[in-house]
């Protein structure tokens, strides 16, 4: 049963309006936060996980090659001293 009291009807309208305003403020705050995050992080250079893993693998291969070359140089220097 719906009330015919104009005071209650006005109060319900006020609550509905306030709820709509609060929801709008929430959406606006979310949009502002996303925009601020874009500004903060937009200037940074991020790499994908695939790019990171590829460079990591290249660095590991380079380290292995350096170690092999160090061992080879040490062997050659040892052979030069022995002869």
C-alpha positions in Angstrom: 0.0 0.0 0.0 1.5 3.3 -1.1 1.4 6.3 1.2 -0.5 9.4 0.2 1.5 11.5 2.6 3.3 14.3 0.5 6.0 14.6 3.2 7.0 10.9 2.8 6.8 11.2 -1.0 9.1 14.2 -1.0 11.4 12.4 1.4 11.6 9.4 -0.9 12.3 11.7 -3.9 15.0 13.3 -1.9 16.6 10.0 -1.0 16.4 8.8 -4.7 18.0 12.0 -5.8 20.8 11.7 -3.2 21.4 8.1 -4.2 21.8 9.2 -7.9 24.1 12.0 -6.9 26.3 9.7 -4.8 26.5 7.1 -7.5 27.5 9.8 -10.0 30.1 11.1 -7.6 31.5 7.6 -7.3 31.7 7.1 -11.0 33.4 10.5 -11.4 35.9 9.7 -8.6 36.7 6.4 -10.3 37.2 8.2 -13.7 39.4 10.8 -12.0 41.5 8.1 -10.3 42.0 6.3 -13.6 43.0 9.5 -15.4 45.5 10.4 -12.6 47.0 6.8 -12.9 47.3 7.3 -16.6 49.2 10.6 -16.0 51.5 9.0 -13.4 52.3 5.8 -15.2 52.0 7.1 -18.8 55.5 8.4 -18.9 57.0 5.2 -17.7 58.3 2.6 -20.1 57.0 -0.9 -19.2 58.0 -4.1 -21.0 55.9 -7.1 -21.5 56.7 -10.3 -19.7 57.8 -11.9 -23.0 60.2 -9.1 -23.7 61.6 -9.4 -20.2 62.1 -13.1 -20.4 63.8 -12.8 -23.9 66.3 -10.3 -22.5 66.8 -12.4 -19.4 67.6 -15.4 -21.6 70.0 -13.3 -23.7 71.8 -12.1 -20.6 72.2 -15.7 -19.3 73.6 -16.8 -22.7 76.0 -13.9 -22.7 77.2 -14.8 -19.1 77.8 -18.4 -20.2 79.8 -17.2 -23.2 81.9 -14.9 -21.1 82.7 -17.7 -18.7 83.7 -20.0 -21.5 85.9 -17.2 -23.0 87.5 -16.6 -19.6 88.3 -20.3 -19.3 89.7 -20.3 -22.8 91.9 -17.3 -22.1 93.1 -18.8 -18.9 94.0 -22.0 -20.8 95.8 -20.1 -23.5 97.7 -18.0 -20.9 98.7 -21.2 -19.1 99.9 -22.7 -22.3 102.0 -19.6 -23.1 103.6 -19.7 -19.7 104.4 -23.4 -19.9 106.1 -23.1 -23.3 
